[in-house]
């Protein structure tokens, strides 16, 4: 399971896999767990999404990174309008994974995928997202609204009002910027409010 962020608990299983996938890139440190095909293969293997030793190609890496950032965009606009290009990319990835709906005991259904390799692994992540959308947990998985972070976090608040992954860090930075803009509206309009102490 992913480590808690800012003291917050991660998403419930198996949705935490989608959270971990999005967080495989850290915008704050420029770290990327999927930096090479070999690292992508290792990450998917470590999370039970790909067979041990199954290779990933450069095209697999490109598609995985594109899907990761599309999912981040979906989480950033969770419950709101989404760019058509983002939806097209996600739908194409699911189509390539050869989705199949299975009926389960108790009147439930699940979305699975038939494609092997990295394509199937990415499709499995989308199947998890689909299930979360049907059971109501997807709306709680969000991307931090701090532009320098955008980390995926699970909103455990009762009213689902969480905005930042970490109130003490990202929330504080956003509030400092808002305070600065109120105190210096002209400077903010001209972009002069980009004090590095406020935007990092």
N, C-alpha and C positions, 0 to 999 in steps of 0.2 A: 504493500500500500504506500501511496505517496506520503511524505512527511507533512505534518501540520504546518500551515502557513500562518504566521502571526497568531499562533495559539489556536487556530481554527481546525476543527476536525475535517478530514477529507470527505469527498462524496461517498455515499454507500456503494458497496459492491453491486454490480460490476461497473457502475458508472465512473468509479474512480480511475478506471483504465483510460477513459476519454480525457479526464482531468490530467492524468499523468502524461498522456500523449501531447496535449496542448502545452503542458509545462516542460516538455523536453527541450524547449528553447526558452532561455531566460533573457529577456530584453534588457534587464538591468546590468547583467554581467557579460552579455554577448556569448554566453555559453550555449552550446548546442549539442545535445546527446545524439542527434541524427546527422552529424556533420559529414559523414562518409557512408557509402553503401554498407561497409562492414559494420559500422556503428549502428546503422538502422537495423540490420539483420540481428545484431546482438541485443538491441533494445526490444525488438519484437519477440525474440526467443526468451529473453529474461522475463517478459510479461505473459508468456504462454500463448503467444499469438502466431508463432512460426516455429517450424520444426528445427531442432538443434542442427546447426551446420548448414541450413538452407541459405543460399547466397541471395544478396540483393544487388540489383544492377543500378547503374546511374539513372536510368529512366524510372526505376522503382523509387529511388531517392527523391527525384524531382516530384513525382506524384505524391509521395508521402509528405513532403514539405508543403506542397501546395494545399493538400487536404488539411494538414495541421493548422495552417494559417486561415483557411476557410472556416474551420471549426472555431477558431479564436474569434473570427468575425461574427459567427452565429451566436456565440456566447456574449459578445459585446453588445449585440442588438437583441438579446433574448427577450421575446415578447414584443419586439418592434419590427419595423421594416428592415429588410435585408437586401443587399445589392443582388440584382439578378445574376451577375457573373459568379457570385459566391454560391448561390443556389445551383447554378448550372454545373459548377465544378463538383459539388457534393453529389448531385444526382448522377453525374457521369461516373464518379468513383463507385457509387452503389450499383449502377448498371453493370459496370465492368466486373464486379464481384459476383454476379449471377445470383441475385437475391431469391430466396424461397421462403414462403410463409408456411409454418408448421402449426397444426392444431394440437393443443396439449390437453391433458386431462383437466377437468374442472372448467372447461369452457374458455380457456385462455389460448392465445396464439403467440407465437414468437417469430421474429424475422431471423433467418439464417442466411448463409451464403455458401455457394458451391465451389467458387473459384479457389485454386490452390495458391500457395506462395504469398508474396507480399500483397498482391491484389486482394486475395481472400482475407488476409490479416486486416487490411484497411477497411474492407467491407464489414468485418466483424465489429470493428469499432463503431461503424455507422449503424449496425444492427443494435448495438447497445444504446446508442443515442435514440434510435427509433423507439425502443422499449421504454426508455426514460421519458420520452415525450408522451407515451400512452399512459404511463403510471403516475405522471405528475412531478417526477423528480427533476426532469430536465430544466424546468423553470427556475430551479434553485442553483443550477450550475451556471456561473457567470464569469465574464472576463473583467478583471479589475479596471475601473474607469480611469485610473491614473495612466496617462499616455506613455509614461516611461516604464510602466510595469506590464499591464495587460495580462497578468497571471490569472489562470483559471482557479476559481475558488468556489466552494459550496456554501451557499447562503443558508445558515442554520437559524436565522432570525425568524420569529413567529410570523411576521408580516411580509417576509421576503423582500425587505427593503435594503439589504446590503448593497453597497456600491463599490467598496474597496476590499482587496484581499486582506489588508492589514490597516486598521484604523490608526494605529500609532505611527506608521510610516507613510503609506500612500495617502491615507485620509488626512493626515497632518499636513503633508505637502500641498494637497489640493486646497485645503482651507487657508494655508498661508498665501497661496497665489490669489485666491478670491479676496482675501483681506487686503493684499497689496493693490489689486485692481480697484477696490473700493476707495482706498486712500489715494491712489494715483491713477485716476481714470484716463487722463491724457497720455501718460507714459505707457499704459497698458494698450491703448488703441494704436500707438505708434510702434508697438513691439519692444519698447524700452523697458518693459517690466520683466525681461528675461534674466533677472538676477539668478546666477547659477545656484545660489543657495535655495532658491524657491522652486527650481525646475528639476533638480536632480532627484 
